[in-house]
Amino acid sequence: MKLSSIEKKHVVKGAAYIDHYGIPKKYLGKDYWVEVNGREYPFNYLTHMAYQMVPGQKGVWLDFQSSPSTRGYIESLGFKVIYRQEGIGFINSGELELFKDLAGTQYRKANDEHVRFGELLRPLALKMNKWAELSLVEDMEYHEDTNWQRSGYFRSYLWIRIMRPNTTKQVYFLIGCSAKGQLFMELDCQRSQYGTSKFAHLPEDKAIKFDDYISRSGYVPVLIEPEQLSSYDWSRLVEETQGFLEQYLPLYDELNDLITEGVKNKNRASGLLQTASPAKTKSYAKRKRSFKGRKVDWDKKLQGSRTLGNQGEYLVIRHEQEGLRSAGFPDLAERVSKVLDGRGFDILSFDHKGNEKHIEVKTTTADRDEPFYMSLNEVEYFEQNDNAILYRLYYYDHFQPSAKFYIMNAKELLSSCFSPLSFEISISTPNES
């Protein structure tokens, strides 16, 4: 077998050749990869190049197939062969370091060295897209972008946009590699227009609104330094990315509404406008499952966004205070307040007889027929307290600020349909007879 002429030193030299000239595109989407000095190389291509390092075989293309026996031979030389179900090797620190060196520098097709660097960057660009593809959560899509140069320069970033379909595409999640060689996850908006880009930029006033809103939301982007990469693989990176997307999906939806509400102008007045409660709302919990592996963290979905929740509670406090003052109860109005988290409700208020009203506020920017989510603690509080009241705010308008709302007392709320979305599993061993 010709493969038997390959020695360990030839594999190392083949890897060094690939480090210098890059991996041809047709070899990048492979399942089996070989680890050499901390980097991964496609099994087939590395074996071909290793064979050409054998004396007298330069330029000779080895005729072989990847199989348990051929992979076993390379392993017998002391190298680890890795099966990548993702179809591509994992990101390595060398790729990030190269991108850091090249980011923002001039690129010329007539320069052979620039072309070589481009080939070396191609795998990293493809891996950014694979990262996005693997990390998608329910009802999200990514926009493929494998370009590593633009307008005569190596790009200053490699990033992929993740967003909901059928939106303006001006607000999105970004995952990628920065000019400092860091992997990052963040939530951002389109701030400028690049050539023929299909993403229209936000007007300056809306970009300012975006920045102000997100700065008050508690949002924190994620950075992964090159030296941290050794503790990652595809599985850990994807898991953390999905967690990031799920955590900030409510905020993403609010920001999308924020940049479009100047046109909608749903309420046309500041404050709250009371309406009748709906006879029926939608239910996403009961829809048929596809079981395609998209991840939804219902706990984070229930938690929602701190910013929208706080703003809805502020409107309710102001509404309650104004109602008490106009009815001649200024002292009671002064006692209306937000309570500590964990009480089972959000706001302490009073009726005209001085009786306490325990108000739970649920705020969304969507229509009246959208469902809303409550924690177990909140539901149990309504079950045990007749004076608990739900203020359901919808069509929240960030620009006014204002919302429409309806009210449900404990009895009305508890007659609704409660769909379980997550479960606590407590393991216990049955008593042996």
N, C-alpha and C positions, 0 to 999 in steps of 0.2 A: 504494500500500500504506500503510495507516494506520501501520504500524510506522515508516515513514520520517519521521514527525513527531517521533519520540523522539530527543532529543539527549543528549549525554553528561551534561549537568547534570541532566536528568530521571532518568537512571539513578541518579545519586548521591543525589538527593532521595528516590527510591523506596527505596533502601537505608536511608537515614536513617529513613524512615517505618517500615520493617520493624524496624530497631533499637529503635524506641520501642514498637511494638505487638506484635511477634513474628510468627512464621510459623504460619499455620493448619495444623493437624495433617495435613490431606489433601495438603498440598504438601511435606511433609518427606521422604516416600519417593520421591524423584525421582533420575534418573540424571544429569541435567545441572545444573550449578551455575555461578554467575557469581561471580568474585572481584572485590570492590570494597573498596579500602582494607584489604586483608589479611583480609577476612571473606568467607564464601561464602554465597550466597543461591540458592534454587531458581530456575532459569531462567524457568519459566513465571510464577511469582508475582512475581518482580522485574520482569519485562517488563510485566505487568499494572499494577503499581504505578507504574512509570516512565511509562506512558501516561497515567495519571491525573494526573501532574504537568505534562502538557502543558496550556497555557492553554486553557480551555474544555472540557476533557475530564474534569474531576473527577467521580467517580461513574460514569463510563462504563467498562464492562468490555470490554476488547479481545478481539475474536474472531480468534484465531490458533492455530496449532499449532506445537509445537517441531519444527524441521526444520533441515537443514544451511543453508538460506538464511536462516531467521530467526535462528539462532544466529550465522551469519556476519555478519549486520547488527550485532548487539550487539558482536561482536568488532571490527568496523570502527570502533566508537566508542572503542576503546582498552581494552576489558575482556577478561579471559581467561575463556573458557568451559571448564569442566572436566567430563570424563566421570567419574562415580563409579560404578564397578561395584558398590560396596557399597550403593548406593541411598540414601545420605545424605551430607551434607557432613561434613568432618572437624571435630573439636573445635577451637574457637578460644579464644584467651586472654581475649577479651571475655566469653565465656560463663563461664569460670572466675572472672573478676574479679567478675561479677555474683553468682555463687553465693557467693563469699567474703563479699560485702556482706550477703547475705540470710540466710545459714545461721544457723539457730537463732532467727531473729526471728519475731515474731507474724504470723500469716496470718489474715485475716478475709475471707470471701466477699463480705460487704457492702461491702468497701472496694475501689473500682474500681482503685486503684493496686496493691493486692495482687493482684488478678486479672490485671492487666497484667503484673506481674512473674512471675506463674505461667506465663503464656503465653510469656514470654521464656525461662523455665527449661525448658519442655517439650522443646525440641530437645536440650538437654544430657542430660536424663534418657533420651531415646530413644537418644542416641549411646552412653551407658553400656551399654545393652543390646546395641547393635550391636557394640560392642567385645567383649563377652563372647561373642556368637554367632560372630564371626569368629575368636576366639582358642581355641576349644575344641580339646582334644587327645583322643586316643583314650580311649574309655570314660568321658568326662566329660560333664556336662550343666550348663546354667545355669538359674537361676530368675529369670524375668522380673520386673522391678520398675520401673515407670515413674512411681511416685509421687514428687513433689517436695515434698509437705507432709504432715504427720501431726499429728493432735490439736491443730489450731489454730496450728501453727508451720511455717515453712519448715524442711525437714529440715537437720540439721547435717552430713549426708553424703549422697552419692548413690553407693550401691555395689550391686554385683551378686554374688551367691554362685555359685561354681562348685564342683561336687562330683561324686563318683561316685553313680550311681543306686543305690537299694536300700541306703543307709546310714542311720545315725541322723540325719544332717543337722545334727549338732551340731559337726562340724569341717568347715571349708570354706576355699577360697580366696576372697579378696575382691579385686575390682578396682573402682575408682571415683574419685570426686572428694571431697577432704576439705574441711573448713571453712576451710582456709587456701588453697584454690584449687589444690591440688596433685593431680595424678593419682597413684594409688598401686596397688601390687600387694602383697598380704600373705596370710599364712596365719593363721587365727584360729579361735576357737570361740564358740558361743552362750553368752554370759555372763549374759543377763537375758531375761526374758519380756516382750514388748511386746503388750499387748492380746490380739488374736486370732491372733497370730503362730503359724504352723504349725511353727516351729522351737523345740522345747523346750529350755530352758536347762540347762546343766550344773550339777550340784551343786557347791558351793564346793570340796570336797576334790578333785574331779576337775579343776576349773579350775586349781587350784594345781598338780596333777600335770602338766597340760598346759603351764603356763607354765614349770615347772622343766625339763621335758623339752626344750621348744623352745629354751630359753635355752642349753642345752648342746649343741645340734645344729649350730651354725655357721650357722644360718638368718639371712638378711638381707633385710628387705623392700625394695621398690623405691619411690622417690619421683621424680616428674617435676615439676619446678618450672614455673610458667607461662611464665617467660622461656625455657625450653628447648623449648617446644612448637613453635616455628617450624622446628625441625630435624626434626620428625616429620611423618609422614603415616600413613594407615591401615596401609600395608604394614610400616613400621618398628615401629609400636606393636604390631601383631599378632605380628610375629616375636619381639619382646622378651618379650611376654606368654607366648607359647607356650614360649619358652625358660625362663621363670620357673616355669611350671607343671611342665614336664618335670623341671627340676632338683629340685623339692621334692615330686614325687609320691611317692617312697619315704617321705619324712618324713610326708606327709599320711596315707599308709596306716598308718604306725606310730602316729600320734596317734589315728587312728580305733580301732585296736586297744587303745591305752592306755586310752581312756575306756570300753571295754566289757569288758575282761578281768577286772575285779573280779567280774563275774557268771560268766564262763566258767570261771575257776579251773582251767585245763587240767591243770596238773602237780601241784598240791597239795603241793609241797615245793620248798624252795629248792635250786638247783644243777642238775646235769645228770642226765638219766635216759636211759641208752643203750637203743636199740631196734634191730631188724634193718633193714637197708636195704631200700627198696621194690623190687619186681620191675619197676615201671614208674611213670613220672611223667607229668604233663601236658606238652604242648608248645604254646606260643602262637605260636612262630615259624612253625609249619607250617599255621596256620589260613588259610582262604581270605581273600585281601585284598579289601577293598571299593573301594579306590582313590578314596575320596571326599575326599581332600585333608587328612585329619587327620594331624597331624604327631607322629611319635614319634622322639625322640632316643635311640637305643639306647646311645650312649656314656654318657649320663647314667643310663640305666636300669641299665647294667652297674655303674656306680660305686656306686649305691645310697646309703644314708644312713650318714653317718659315725657317728652316735650308736648306731644299732642294731648296726653292725659292731663298734664298740669294746666295747659291752656283751657281745656274744657272745664276743669274744676274751677278755674278763676272766673269763667263766665257764669257758672252756676252760683258761686259765692256772691258775685256782684248782683245777679238776678234776685237772689233771696234777700239780700240786704236792701235793695231798692224796693222790693215788694213790702217788706216790713216797715220801712220808713214811710212809704206812701200811705200805709194803713194806720200810721200813728204809733208805731212801736220802735222808736229809734234805739232804745236800750237793748231790745232783743236783736236788732240789726247789728249792733256792735259785738254781739256774742257769736255771730255766725263765723265759723272757722273751719279750716282743714284739720283733720285729726291725724294722729300718728299712723303710719303704715301698720297693717296687721290687725286693725280693729274690726275689719269686716265691712266697713263702709268708708267713704271719703270725707264727707262734710257734715258737720253738726249745724242744724238750723232749727227753727221753731215755727209753730203755727201761731195764729192770732190769739190763742188761749195760753201761750207760753209752753205748750207741750213740745218736747224734743222731736225733731225729724232727723232721722239718720239716712243721709242721701249717698247712694252709690252712683258714680258718674261713669258712663261709658261713651267715649267720643270717637267718631270716625269721620273721614271726609267723604265717605261713600253715601249712597242713597239710603232711604228709610228701610228698604227691604233687605239690606245686608244684615247677616247675623252678627252677633257680638259674643264675646267670650268672658266667662267669669271663673274665678278660682274656686276650689273646694271651700276655702275659708269664707269667701263671700256668699256662696250659695247656702252654706250652713247658717250663716248669720241671718239671712232672710227667712230661713226655716224656723228660727228661734225668736225672731223679733218682728212683731206686727207693725212697728213704727218705721221699719226699713222701707225706703222708697228708691226706685231706680229713675234717674234722669238719663234718658238715652239721647245723646246729641248726635246729629248726622248733618251732612252737608257743611261741615266746619269750614269756614273761609278764613284763611290765614291773613288775607289782606284787610279784612274789615276791623277786628276779628268778630265773627258772628257764627251762629249755627241755628238750625231748627232742632226741635226736641219734642219728645213725648214722655209722659210719666206713667210708670206702672208701680202699683203698691205690691206688697209682698205676696198677697193672695193671687193677684193677676200674674205676677212674674212666675210663681211656682206652678201655675197651670200651663206654662209653656213647655215646649219639648226640649229636654236637656239631653244632648248627645255626648257620650264619653269620648274624649279625644286622647287621653293618656291614662295609664293605670300604674298604681304602686303595686309591685309584686312582693309579697311577704312569704318567704319560704318556711314551711313548717313540716315536720315529719309526722305522718299519721301514727296514732298510738297502735302499737303492735298488740294483737290479741293473744 
